[in-house]
Amino acid sequence: MKTIKYIILIAIISVSCSKSGSSSEEAPEQNSAPSKVESLIYPTNNLLCSTNVLDFEWNTATDPDGDSVSYILEISKTNNFTNSTQTFEVDNTVKSITLDKETAYYWHVKAVDSKNLSSEYSSTFQFYTEGIAETNHIPFSPQLLAPERNTTITGNTTKLEWLCTDVDNDQLLYDVYLDTNNPPMLKIGENINVQHLEIALNPMNTYYWKIIAKDSNGGQSIGQIWSFDSN
């Protein structure tokens, strides 16, 4: 009988120790991504550079876990960073780069920690590299304001809105193309001097649109194609 009681006591102690051990186990450590780069310092937005050798600079990002932070710098000739894009991994917040002359560029930065978690990209700045005896620069590529990409519009009208600038401060005019085919071929507005256009819609369609920006010296830039739905 004593032997049976002894075995039962040992079993109870073993179960108790096991439960105590499992409760003391710590949850896996959670790691967080670094903060977004909030400020681009140089080149500034809409800058007309006097050289094509530039020292890119931005503000420091922080990591909530204290991990070391590096950066991904992207520089592109298109404002959606799909073509002609250069990518650099940078350990600090300054990078010197030689670029093509007489070219419009777009740049942004994101932070990456030592555990390979990354922030969102910063805002995008645009600038122009100066050329030799350059007298005119084409406008920057138009930027989408509204309708937001791939949104659905309720109603039979909407307003197309965009933003476009020119480093020479030339007066800009816009041709607007809108179509249910991609790419859009139907010109619905020509030589518009404002950056918006009210349009009529038919229900249950996908619309594609783009802007061609033209300056007063014959320069022009063709924007990317945007789309939205109607219901």
C-alpha positions in Angstrom: 0.0 0.0 0.0 2.8 2.4 0.9 4.4 1.6 -2.5 1.2 2.5 -4.3 0.9 5.8 -2.4 4.5 6.6 -3.2 4.0 6.1 -6.9 0.8 8.3 -6.9 2.7 11.1 -5.1 5.5 11.0 -7.6 3.0 11.2 -10.5 1.3 14.2 -9.0 4.6 16.0 -8.5 5.6 15.2 -12.1 2.4 16.6 -13.5 2.7 19.7 -11.3 6.2 20.4 -12.4 5.3 19.9 -16.1 2.4 22.4 -15.9 4.7 24.9 -14.0 7.3 24.5 -16.7 4.9 25.1 -19.6 3.5 28.2 -18.0 6.9 29.7 -17.6 7.7 29.4 -21.4 7.8 32.9 -23.0 6.0 33.8 -26.2 8.1 34.2 -29.3 9.6 37.6 -29.6 7.8 39.8 -32.0 9.8 42.1 -34.3 8.5 45.3 -35.8 9.4 47.0 -39.1 11.3 50.3 -39.0 9.6 53.7 -39.3 8.9 55.3 -42.7 11.4 57.8 -43.9 9.4 61.0 -43.4 11.6 63.6 -45.1 13.7 63.7 -48.3 16.3 66.4 -48.0 18.1 66.5 -51.4 17.4 66.8 -54.3 14.3 68.7 -53.3 11.0 68.3 -55.1 10.8 70.0 -58.6 14.5 71.0 -58.4 16.3 72.0 -61.6 19.8 70.7 -60.8 22.9 72.5 -62.0 24.8 69.2 -62.3 24.1 65.5 -63.0 26.3 64.3 -60.1 24.0 64.4 -57.0 24.3 63.7 -53.3 21.0 62.1 -52.4 20.1 62.7 -48.7 17.2 61.8 -46.5 16.2 61.8 -42.8 17.0 58.8 -40.5 14.4 56.1 -39.8 14.1 54.5 -36.4 13.5 50.8 -35.5 11.2 50.1 -32.4 13.3 47.0 -31.6 16.6 48.8 -31.7 17.7 46.8 -34.8 20.2 48.4 -37.2 18.7 50.1 -40.2 19.8 50.4 -43.8 18.0 51.9 -46.8 16.8 51.1 -50.3 17.1 54.1 -52.6 15.2 53.9 -55.9 15.7 56.5 -58.7 13.6 56.2 -61.9 12.9 57.9 -65.2 9.2 57.1 -64.7 7.0 58.2 -61.8 5.6 54.7 -61.2 9.1 53.1 -61.0 8.3 50.4 -63.5 11.0 51.2 -66.1 14.6 52.6 -66.1 14.8 52.3 -62.4 18.1 52.1 -60.4 18.1 50.6 -57.0 20.8 51.1 -54.3 21.3 49.6 -50.9 22.7 52.2 -48.6 24.0 51.9 -45.0 23.6 55.6 -44.1 21.4 58.5 -45.3 23.6 59.9 -48.1 24.4 58.4 -51.5 26.3 60.1 -54.4 25.1 59.1 -57.8 26.0 60.2 -61.4 22.9 60.4 -63.6 22.1 61.1 -67.2 22.0 64.8 -68.2 18.9 66.6 -69.4 16.6 64.0 -67.8 13.6 64.1 -65.5 14.0 61.7 -62.5 11.8 60.5 -59.6 13.2 59.1 -56.3 12.1 57.7 -53.0 13.5 55.7 -50.1 12.5 52.9 -47.7 14.1 51.6 -44.5 15.1 48.0 -43.9 16.1 46.5 -40.5 18.6 43.8 -39.8 15.8 41.2 -39.7 14.8 42.2 -43.3 11.6 43.9 -42.3 11.0 47.1 -44.3 8.9 50.2 -44.0 6.7 51.8 -46.7 8.4 54.0 -49.3 8.7 57.6 -48.5 6.9 60.2 -50.6 8.3 60.6 -54.2 10.2 63.7 -55.3 10.9 64.7 -58.8 13.8 66.7 -60.3 15.6 67.5 -63.5 19.3 67.2 -64.3 20.6 70.2 -66.2 22.2 69.7 -69.7 24.7 71.8 -71.6 23.1 74.9 -73.2 19.6 73.6 -72.3 16.9 76.1 -73.1 13.7 74.1 -72.4 12.8 71.1 -70.2 9.8 68.9 -70.8 7.1 68.9 -68.1 7.3 66.3 -65.4 5.0 63.3 -65.9 1.4 64.0 -64.7 0.5 62.6 -61.3 -2.9 61.1 -60.5 -5.2 62.9 -58.0 -8.7 61.5 -58.7 -10.4 59.1 -59.2 -8.1 56.9 -57.2 -6.6 54.0 -59.1 -9.0 51.0 -59.6 -11.8 52.7 -57.6 -15.5 52.3 -58.5 -17.6 55.4 -59.3 -21.3 55.6 -58.4 -23.2 58.0 -60.5 -23.2 59.2 -64.1 -20.5 61.8 -63.8 -17.1 62.2 -62.2 -14.2 64.6 -62.2 -10.7 63.6 -63.6 -8.0 65.4 -61.6 -4.2 65.4 -62.0 -1.1 67.4 -61.0 1.7 68.4 -63.3 4.6 70.8 -63.0 7.4 72.3 -65.1 10.8 73.4 -63.9 10.9 76.3 -66.4 7.5 77.5 -65.1 6.1 77.3 -68.7 2.4 77.5 -69.2 1.1 73.9 -69.5 -1.8 72.7 -71.6 -3.3 69.2 -71.4 -4.8 66.6 -73.8 -7.0 64.1 -72.1 -7.6 60.6 -73.4 -10.4 58.4 -72.0 -11.7 55.1 -73.4 -13.1 51.7 -72.4 -10.2 50.2 -74.4 -6.7 50.0 -73.1 -4.7 51.9 -74.2 -7.1 54.8 -74.5 -7.2 56.3 -78.0 -10.2 58.7 -77.7 -9.2 62.3 -77.1 -12.0 63.9 -75.0 -10.1 67.2 -74.2 -7.5 69.2 -76.0 -5.3 72.1 -74.9 -7.0 72.3 -71.5 -5.4 74.9 -69.2 -6.6 73.5 -65.9 -5.8 70.2 -64.2 -9.3 68.7 -64.0 -12.1 67.7 -66.3 -15.7 66.8 -65.6 -16.9 63.8 -67.7 -20.1 61.8 -68.2 -20.1 58.0 -67.5 -22.0 55.0 -68.7 -22.7 52.3 -66.1 -20.9 49.0 -65.8 -17.7 50.0 -67.6 -14.0 50.0 -66.9 -12.5 53.3 -68.1 -8.8 53.9 -69.0 -7.4 57.4 -69.2 -4.1 59.3 -69.5 -2.8 62.9 -69.8 -0.4 64.4 -72.2 1.2 67.6 -70.8 2.5 70.2 -73.2 4.6 73.3 -72.5 4.7 76.5 -74.4 8.0 75.6 -76.1 6.9 72.4 -77.7 8.0 70.0 -75.0 5.6 67.3 -73.9 5.4 64.3 -71.5 2.9 61.4 -71.7 1.5 60.2 -68.5 0.9 56.6 -67.5 -2.5 54.9 -68.0 -4.9 55.0 -65.0 -8.2 53.1 -64.7 -11.5 53.2 -62.7 -14.9 51.4 -62.9 -18.4 52.7 -63.1 -21.6 51.1 -61.7 
